[in-house]
Amino acid sequence: MLPHRPHAIARIIIVFIRLPNEFLLIQQLPNALPQLNGKGHLLMNLRSEPARRLRKWVLAPALLLAVLAMSGCRTLSFYSQAIKGQYQIVAHQQKIHKLLADPQTPAPLKAKLELVQDLRAFAKTHLQLPVDGHYEKYADVHRPFVVWNVEAAPEFSLEPRSWWYPFVGSLDYRGYFSKEGAQKYSAWLLTKGYDVYVGGVTAYSTLGWFKDPVLNTFIFDAESDLAETLFHELGHQRVFASGDTDFNEAFATTVGQEGARRWLRAKGDQVALEKYLAEVRRTTEFASLIADTRKRLATLYGDERTEGGKIKATTKKRADPPEQLRRQKQQLLDRLQREYAQLKAQWGGATEYDKWFSRSVNNAQLNSVAAYYDLVPGFERLLEQNGGDLGKFYEAADKLRREPKAERHRRLRSLDSTANGSAFPGSAVAISAPFLSKKPARQL
């Protein structure tokens, strides 16, 4: 375990305004750390402008008081565990260059840390991503997942339950730094009649408010997966739309998978590239299978669509009684299981999604896939329209970010509908996603 720094506990105020995979934090730092340059124990990615720095220092306690004033006991408990969880990560991280120089660092870890350094350089030079001090440190959280996300949806609708966070607005999941905390909250949601899904998360981005470290939860992944995860999370820092989970995750997914392909091609590792593209193809087919099931269920439930294409529960009175809807719903979910068995047979027995299907699938679990995949084809088409130029692609995505939410979704879906294949091998029609941002199989 890395050195503990108890002196900071009583002197730090953090307001969580976005939870993994991409949450923000505002913090008030102790006077003992006046140099806010990314080299202290707990520093934010502050701009150099004095006015901006002062504004954040003033806003931090005000935001904390506002959140506390609006919070009930359950919300206070949530923010308390979030503060503790993020502090533990920050307090127990160590600089990678020191670990590489330490003869006691295990050789497998050293090899992965060296790979991270190479991936950071590639992200900056070839992918035009804002590396900016991220992934220069390593932390071992001594568990398989860094957080567990809770997602929920009504029993007879695919409309996701959302939670509100300062600055970033409503998001479709709630993150916990302990499995027990997530399970306890999910149990409470079950008593309210929701379908609930708890998924383990291996990585997330703090969007520049902290310098994100490499974690033990993902560093030992295969090289292509590690590359995709790092590029995905750095993508969040390039373009981020407040309160729009689907847009943010689809954009980062596109960046992550395109970056991983370019990394493997640059290395000239054809075997690894072909293996990765085969995984991507299986993911495409898995995503299509889930999308088809969601369409059938939406029809059964009578769900409606907003202008931006988002699903909303119907306000009309249903003709069928709950018992009949429940039976028809289960029939469709049983059909999904049979279709997956057929698909797996076509894959030659590949099992990466077996754990995802091992539980009783429900509306919330199906939604966990949709958030990452639904808008990816539109982003892939946008990349193609810009000739594969990532700089131009980022500019186009940022322009979309400034549009109203409904309009940006409409435009991405319209791009998807006009796509007739892609100029990029393994992209557009080959959808992959780091953790569901790297694959739903990891959200267990």
C-alpha positions as a printed NumPy array, in Angstrom:
array([[  0.   ,   0.   ,   0.   ],
       [  1.31 ,   3.448,  -0.884],
       [  1.873,   6.199,   1.703],
       [ -1.222,   7.544,   3.399],
       [ -1.618,  11.324,   3.847],
       [ -4.026,  11.886,   6.775],
       [ -3.188,  15.576,   7.057],
       [ -5.306,  16.293,   3.993],
       [ -8.473,  14.572,   5.187],
       [ -9.871,  17.39 ,   7.302],
       [ -8.778,  20.131,   4.955],
       [-10.281,  19.054,   1.647],
       [-13.774,  19.841,   0.401],
       [-14.908,  17.994,  -2.69 ],
       [-18.218,  18.32 ,  -4.485],
       [-18.889,  15.462,  -6.882],
       [-20.753,  16.663,  -9.929],
       [-20.199,  13.73 , -12.241],
       [-19.574,  10.11 , -11.32 ],
       [-17.776,   7.458, -13.351],
       [-17.159,   6.985, -16.11 ],
       [-16.69 ,  10.727, -16.433],
       [-17.246,  12.784, -13.281],
       [-16.077,  16.204, -12.253],
       [-14.939,  17.436,  -8.897],
       [-14.523,  20.852,  -7.33 ],
       [-12.14 ,  20.946,  -4.411],
       [-10.822,  23.515,  -1.947],
       [ -7.183,  22.801,  -1.27 ],
       [ -5.264,  23.481,   1.961],
       [ -3.253,  26.671,   2.2  ],
       [ -0.183,  24.498,   2.637],
       [ -0.347,  23.664,  -1.084],
       [ -0.341,  27.054,  -2.863],
       [  1.204,  25.825,  -6.133],
       [ -1.728,  24.533,  -8.166],
       [  0.429,  23.114, -10.916],
       [ -0.371,  19.405, -10.911],
       [  2.601,  18.456,  -8.74 ],
       [  1.062,  18.533,  -5.257],
       [ -0.762,  15.771,  -3.478],
       [ -4.293,  16.751,  -4.461],
       [ -4.345,  19.216,  -7.306],
       [ -6.911,  20.124,  -9.911],
       [ -6.339,  20.802, -13.578],
       [ -6.799,  24.542, -13.067],
       [ -6.268,  27.048, -15.82 ],
       [ -3.459,  29.557, -15.384],
       [ -5.773,  32.556, -15.423],
       [ -5.983,  33.999, -11.871],
       [ -9.641,  34.94 , -12.297],
       [-10.635,  31.404, -13.254],
       [ -8.678,  29.929, -10.336],
       [-10.233,  32.342,  -7.858],
       [-13.702,  31.652,  -9.213],
       [-13.303,  27.933,  -8.614],
       [-11.99 ,  28.466,  -5.1  ],
       [-14.999,  30.637,  -4.296],
       [-17.464,  28.274,  -5.956],
       [-16.302,  25.13 ,  -4.162],
       [-17.696,  25.827,  -0.683],
       [-20.777,  27.493,  -2.152],
       [-21.532,  24.435,  -4.259],
       [-21.005,  22.134,  -1.306],
       [-23.485,  24.133,   0.782],
       [-25.981,  24.121,  -2.095],
       [-25.744,  20.361,  -2.505],
       [-26.098,  19.793,   1.228],
       [-29.083,  22.103,   1.399],
       [-30.877,  20.162,  -1.33 ],
       [-29.881,  16.709,  -0.096],
       [-31.714,  14.132,   1.944],
       [-30.007,  11.496,   4.053],
       [-29.635,   9.097,   1.117],
       [-27.985,  11.755,  -1.056],
       [-25.666,  12.839,   1.762],
       [-24.576,   9.233,   2.2  ],
       [-23.91 ,   9.002,  -1.532],
       [-21.69 ,  12.088,  -1.616],
       [-19.892,  10.97 ,   1.532],
       [-18.832,   7.651,   0.002],
       [-17.876,   9.429,  -3.22 ],
       [-15.583,  11.842,  -1.379],
       [-13.97 ,   9.015,   0.555],
       [-13.55 ,   6.868,  -2.549],
       [-11.892,   9.553,  -4.641],
       [ -9.645,  10.613,  -1.776],
       [ -8.389,   7.049,  -1.371],
       [ -7.38 ,   6.961,  -5.016],
       [ -5.602,  10.316,  -4.893],
       [ -3.888,   9.522,  -1.589],
       [ -2.518,   6.167,  -2.693],
       [ -1.107,   6.899,  -6.124],
       [  2.568,   6.91 ,  -7.006],
       [  4.492,   8.367,  -9.92 ],
       [  5.13 ,   5.881, -12.67 ],
       [  8.717,   6.951, -13.262],
       [  9.533,   6.175,  -9.613],
       [  7.908,   2.759,  -9.849],
       [  9.945,   2.026, -12.975],
       [ 13.138,   2.975, -11.126],
       [ 12.224,   0.873,  -8.081],
       [ 13.851,  -2.606,  -8.233],
       [ 11.024,  -3.96 ,  -6.066],
       [  8.347,  -3.195,  -8.663],
       [  7.267,  -6.533, -10.224],
       [  8.45 ,  -7.042, -13.794],
       [  4.913,  -7.559, -15.251],
       [  3.786,  -4.25 , -13.742],
       [  6.89 ,  -2.481, -15.053],
       [  6.202,  -3.749, -18.556],
       [  2.636,  -2.438, -18.437],
       [  3.727,   0.923, -17.022],
       [  6.236,   1.289, -19.851],
       [  3.434,   0.509, -22.295],
       [  1.304,   3.222, -20.691],
       [  4.086,   5.731, -21.294],
       [  4.214,   4.75 , -24.956],
       [  0.412,   4.975, -25.257],
       [  0.404,   8.446, -23.681],
       [  2.987,   9.642, -26.206],
       [  0.968,   8.141, -29.064],
       [ -2.255,   9.731, -27.8  ],
       [ -0.617,  13.149, -27.76 ],
       [  1.296,  12.935, -31.013],
       [ -0.936,  10.848, -33.263],
       [ -4.428,  11.159, -31.756],
       [ -4.262,  14.832, -30.713],
       [ -5.653,  14.009, -27.275],
       [ -5.039,  16.227, -24.211],
       [ -2.686,  13.982, -22.237],
       [ -1.722,  16.929, -20.008],
       [ -0.313,  15.032, -17.023],
       [ -2.884,  12.238, -17.035],
       [ -1.795,   8.634, -16.47 ],
       [  1.587,   9.643, -15.067],
       [  0.735,   7.942, -11.768],
       [ -0.424,   4.489, -10.711],
       [ -2.751,   3.402,  -7.93 ],
       [ -3.761,  -0.034,  -6.706],
       [ -7.293,   0.056,  -5.25 ],
       [ -7.079,  -3.616,  -4.194],
       [-10.332,  -4.607,  -5.875],
       [-11.343,  -5.698,  -9.399],
       [-13.419,  -2.575, -10.151],
       [-12.858,   1.031,  -9.177],
       [-16.586,   1.777,  -8.961],
       [-19.921,   0.065,  -9.442],
       [-22.584,   1.875, -11.469],
       [-26.26 ,   1.532, -10.636],
       [-28.727,   1.886, -13.513],
       [-32.508,   1.638, -13.322],
       [-35.594,   1.655, -15.544],
       [-39.313,   1.05 , -14.936],
       [-40.524,  -2.545, -15.175],
       [-42.525,  -1.757, -18.325],
       [-40.44 ,   0.917, -20.06 ],
       [-36.928,   1.404, -21.413],
       [-36.823,   5.035, -20.262],
       [-33.765,   5.179, -17.979],
       [-34.008,   6.633, -14.508],
       [-31.736,   9.652, -14.223],
       [-29.936,  11.419, -11.388],
       [-29.029,  15.092, -11.266],
       [-25.479,  16.355, -10.597],
       [-24.27 ,  19.977, -10.434],
       [-22.83 ,  21.348, -13.714],
       [-23.297,  18.184, -15.785],
       [-27.046,  17.831, -15.282],
       [-28.998,  14.582, -15.42 ],
       [-27.162,  11.321, -16.006],
       [-28.432,   7.787, -16.354],
       [-26.396,   6.1  , -13.636],
       [-25.11 ,   6.516, -10.083],
       [-21.586,   5.422,  -9.141],
       [-20.416,   3.828,  -5.892],
       [-16.888,   3.094,  -4.75 ],
       [-17.985,  -0.102,  -3.006],
       [-19.989,  -3.02 ,  -4.335],
       [-21.906,  -3.165,  -1.085],
       [-22.978,   0.458,  -1.408],
       [-24.17 ,  -0.091,  -4.961],
       [-26.053,  -3.237,  -4.017],
       [-27.697,  -1.528,  -1.055],
       [-28.933,   1.321,  -3.233],
       [-30.053,  -1.073,  -5.957],
       [-32.036,  -3.041,  -3.369],
       [-33.829,   0.177,  -2.4  ],
       [-34.631,   0.883,  -6.062],
       [-36.06 ,  -2.612,  -6.397],
       [-38.528,  -1.843,  -3.61 ],
       [-39.722,   1.082,  -5.75 ],
       [-40.546,  -1.259,  -8.628],
       [-37.548,  -0.576, -10.885],
       [-35.557,  -2.984, -13.009],
       [-32.011,  -2.491, -11.71 ],
       [-28.542,  -3.276, -13.014],
       [-25.259,  -3.003, -11.097],
       [-22.145,  -3.031, -13.278],
       [-18.494,  -2.972, -12.272],
       [-16.389,  -0.212, -13.847],
       [-12.662,  -0.451, -14.445],
       [-11.876,   3.147, -15.437],
       [-13.312,   6.641, -15.517],
       [-12.309,  10.203, -16.282],
       [-12.446,  13.189, -13.919],
       [-12.505,  15.485, -16.966],
       [ -9.37 ,  17.361, -15.975],
       [-10.308,  18.244, -12.396],
       [ -7.768,  15.67 , -11.305],
       [ -4.85 ,  14.094, -13.113],
       [ -6.282,  10.643, -13.723],
       [ -4.024,   7.769, -12.623],
       [ -3.595,   4.331, -14.134],
       [ -5.383,   1.763, -11.974],
       [ -4.779,  -1.897, -11.243],
       [ -8.359,  -2.507, -12.432],
       [ -7.37 ,  -2.178, -16.073],
       [ -3.587,  -2.026, -16.435],
       [ -3.214,  -5.777, -16.938],
       [ -5.744,  -5.873, -19.773],
       [ -4.617,  -6.996, -23.217],
       [ -2.62 ,  -4.317, -25.021],
       [ -5.433,  -3.436, -27.422],
       [ -7.936,  -3.151, -24.566],
       [ -5.567,  -1.032, -22.462],
       [ -4.99 ,   1.271, -25.432],
       [ -8.711,   1.582, -26.077],
       [ -9.447,   2.339, -22.423],
       [ -6.825,   5.095, -22.165],
       [ -7.831,   6.688, -25.466],
       [-11.52 ,   6.448, -24.525],
       [-11.04 ,   8.214, -21.201],
       [ -8.803,  10.888, -22.729],
       [-11.488,  11.387, -25.366],
       [-13.866,  12.567, -22.648],
       [-11.493,  15.436, -21.991],
       [-11.456,  16.484, -25.634],
       [-15.248,  16.789, -26.094],
       [-17.89 ,  16.579, -23.358],
       [-21.561,  17.582, -23.49 ],
       [-23.122,  18.375, -20.133],
       [-25.944,  16.017, -19.187],
       [-25.701,  13.791, -22.284],
       [-24.436,  10.326, -21.417],
       [-25.209,   8.815, -24.84 ],
       [-23.339,  11.529, -26.753],
       [-20.316,  11.49 , -24.443],
       [-19.888,   7.725, -24.332],
       [-20.438,   7.242, -28.06 ],
       [-17.865,   9.932, -28.872],
       [-15.295,   8.483, -26.468],
       [-16.016,   4.97 , -27.757],
       [-15.305,   6.127, -31.31 ],
       [-12.048,   7.762, -30.223],
       [-11.016,   4.729, -28.172],
       [-11.554,   2.135, -30.842],
       [-10.139,   4.245, -33.686],
       [ -7.116,   5.017, -31.531],
       [ -6.567,   1.337, -30.72 ],
       [ -6.696,   0.427, -34.423],
       [ -4.188,   3.125, -35.298],
       [ -1.908,   2.062, -32.441],
       [ -1.816,  -1.558, -33.591],
       [ -1.267,  -0.55 , -37.209],
       [  1.57 ,   1.794, -36.21 ],
       [  3.235,  -1.08 , -34.363],
       [  2.876,  -3.282, -37.408],
       [  1.334,  -6.012, -35.25 ],
       [ -0.981,  -7.59 , -37.819],
       [ -1.853, -10.593, -35.65 ],
       [ -2.973,  -8.405, -32.734],
       [ -4.863,  -6.104, -35.117],
       [ -6.774,  -8.976, -36.713],
       [ -7.641, -10.368, -33.271],
       [ -8.856,  -6.967, -32.129],
       [-10.979,  -6.44 , -35.251],
       [-12.537,  -9.866, -34.719],
       [-13.488,  -8.794, -31.197],
       [-14.954,  -5.613, -32.625],
       [-17.056,  -7.584, -35.092],
       [-18.439,  -9.757, -32.293],
       [-19.221,  -6.636, -30.306],
       [-21.058,  -5.225, -33.318],
       [-23.225,  -8.311, -33.523],
       [-23.841,  -8.307, -29.778],
       [-24.905,  -4.65 , -29.907],
       [-27.232,  -5.385, -32.827],
       [-28.794,  -8.262, -30.899],
       [-29.473,  -5.998, -27.919],
       [-30.832,  -3.227, -30.151],
       [-33.307,  -5.615, -31.768],
       [-34.534,  -6.788, -28.372],
       [-34.951,  -3.241, -27.15 ],
       [-37.044,  -2.39 , -30.217],
       [-39.357,  -5.317, -29.537],
       [-39.694,  -4.392, -25.878],
       [-40.315,  -0.722, -26.668],
       [-43.147,  -1.775, -28.94 ],
       [-44.579,  -4.028, -26.242],
       [-44.4  ,  -1.251, -23.641],
       [-45.77 ,   1.412, -25.968],
       [-42.704,   3.585, -25.325],
       [-42.539,   6.876, -27.205],
       [-39.641,   8.775, -28.783],
       [-38.579,  12.36 , -28.189],
       [-37.396,  14.632, -31.007],
       [-33.842,  13.569, -30.277],
       [-34.753,   9.89 , -30.447],
       [-34.656,   9.228, -26.709],
       [-37.134,   6.731, -25.287],
       [-39.865,   7.996, -22.973],
       [-42.459,   5.953, -21.123],
       [-45.929,   6.271, -22.565],
       [-48.445,   8.449, -20.788],
       [-51.333,   6.448, -22.251],
       [-53.197,   3.855, -20.251],
       [-52.154,   0.341, -21.222],
       [-54.824,  -2.081, -22.353],
       [-52.962,  -5.196, -21.187],
       [-52.86 ,  -6.016, -17.452],
       [-49.413,  -6.127, -15.72 ],
       [-49.437,  -9.923, -15.494],
       [-49.778, -10.238, -19.276],
       [-47.114,  -7.593, -19.957],
       [-44.766,  -9.349, -17.557],
       [-45.285, -12.67 , -19.33 ],
       [-44.756, -11.152, -22.792],
       [-41.667,  -9.322, -21.581],
       [-40.137, -12.569, -20.322],
       [-40.892, -14.269, -23.625],
       [-38.892, -11.594, -25.448],
       [-36.006, -11.886, -22.985],
       [-36.025, -15.68 , -23.387],
       [-35.856, -15.132, -27.142],
       [-32.791, -12.935, -26.6  ],
       [-31.059, -15.766, -24.734],
       [-31.789, -18.211, -27.568],
       [-30.541, -15.779, -30.19 ],
       [-27.341, -15.239, -28.222],
       [-26.742, -18.982, -28.096],
       [-27.105, -19.096, -31.892],
       [-24.786, -16.12 , -32.31 ],
       [-22.156, -17.654, -30.037],
       [-22.234, -20.821, -32.13 ],
       [-21.422, -18.706, -35.184],
       [-18.488, -17.241, -33.272],
       [-17.027, -20.687, -32.746],
       [-17.816, -20.645, -29.048],
       [-16.327, -17.256, -28.05 ],
       [-17.524, -16.595, -24.51 ],
       [-16.778, -12.932, -23.735],
       [-20.449, -12.106, -23.213],
       [-21.443, -15.196, -21.232],
       [-21.199, -13.406, -17.888],
       [-23.355, -10.577, -19.182],
       [-26.055, -13.099, -20.058],
       [-25.594, -15.167, -16.896],
       [-27.854, -12.915, -14.86 ],
       [-31.542, -12.303, -15.387],
       [-31.5  ,  -9.62 , -18.1  ],
       [-33.835,  -6.656, -17.585],
       [-34.585,  -3.194, -18.988],
       [-31.806,  -1.473, -17.031],
       [-29.169,  -3.946, -18.204],
       [-30.261,  -3.53 , -21.826],
       [-30.003,   0.247, -21.408],
       [-26.421,  -0.086, -20.17 ],
       [-25.489,  -1.223, -23.676],
       [-27.548,   1.388, -25.504],
       [-25.768,   4.287, -23.768],
       [-22.479,   3.252, -25.376],
       [-23.56 ,   2.011, -28.776],
       [-26.601,   3.831, -30.11 ],
       [-24.828,   6.941, -31.424],
       [-21.493,   5.379, -32.355],
       [-22.377,   4.742, -36.031],
       [-23.137,   8.455, -36.419],
       [-19.768,   9.427, -34.962],
       [-18.01 ,   6.87 , -37.163],
       [-19.734,   8.386, -40.187],
       [-18.64 ,  11.853, -39.018],
       [-15.044,  10.635, -38.835],
       [-15.346,   9.226, -42.335],
       [-16.802,  12.495, -43.662],
       [-13.722,  14.261, -42.339],
       [-11.415,  11.917, -44.19 ],
       [-10.152,  10.258, -41.031],
       [ -8.611,  13.555, -39.878],
       [ -9.01 ,  13.418, -36.102],
       [ -8.485,  17.143, -35.643],
       [-11.344,  17.969, -37.999],
       [-13.443,  15.197, -36.45 ],
       [-12.971,  16.696, -32.974],
       [-13.964,  20.121, -34.27 ],
       [-17.097,  18.695, -35.861],
       [-17.989,  16.811, -32.658],
       [-17.426,  19.93 , -30.576],
       [-19.707,  21.856, -32.907],
       [-22.383,  19.213, -32.359],
       [-21.824,  19.502, -28.606],
       [-22.934,  23.133, -28.743],
       [-26.24 ,  22.2  , -30.377],
       [-29.338,  21.516, -28.254],
       [-29.371,  17.913, -27.053],
       [-32.293,  16.835, -29.222],
       [-30.72 ,  18.382, -32.323],
       [-27.306,  16.817, -31.803],
       [-28.906,  13.378, -31.385],
       [-31.061,  13.908, -34.465],
       [-28.066,  14.862, -36.579],
       [-26.01 ,  11.877, -35.41 ],
       [-28.88 ,   9.494, -36.132],
       [-29.324,  11.043, -39.564],
       [-25.61 ,  10.483, -40.261],
       [-26.053,   6.85 , -39.263],
       [-28.987,   6.434, -41.637],
       [-26.947,   7.757, -44.594],
       [-23.935,   5.525, -43.942],
       [-23.18 ,   2.962, -46.649],
       [-20.113,   1.423, -45.104],
       [-16.92 ,   3.047, -43.973],
       [-13.58 ,   3.968, -45.4  ],
       [-11.943,   2.739, -42.213],
       [-11.487,  -1.007, -41.65 ],
       [-13.297,  -2.137, -38.547],
       [-15.106,   1.151, -37.972],
       [-18.581,   2.567, -38.586],
       [-20.351,  -0.766, -38.798],
       [-17.886,  -2.323, -36.364],
       [-18.878,  -0.881, -33.031],
       [-16.764,  -1.466, -29.98 ],
       [-16.775,   0.266, -26.636],
       [-14.198,   0.506, -23.943],
       [-15.578,  -0.97 , -20.911],
       [-18.857,  -1.009, -21.935],
       [-16.338,   1.182, -22.098],
       [-14.687,  -1.891, -22.391],
       [-17.367,  -4.282, -23.09 ],
       [-20.438,  -5.168, -21.103],
       [-18.813,  -8.395, -19.982],
       [-16.729,  -6.325, -17.592],
       [-19.64 ,  -4.61 , -15.953],
       [-20.411,  -7.39 , -13.511]])
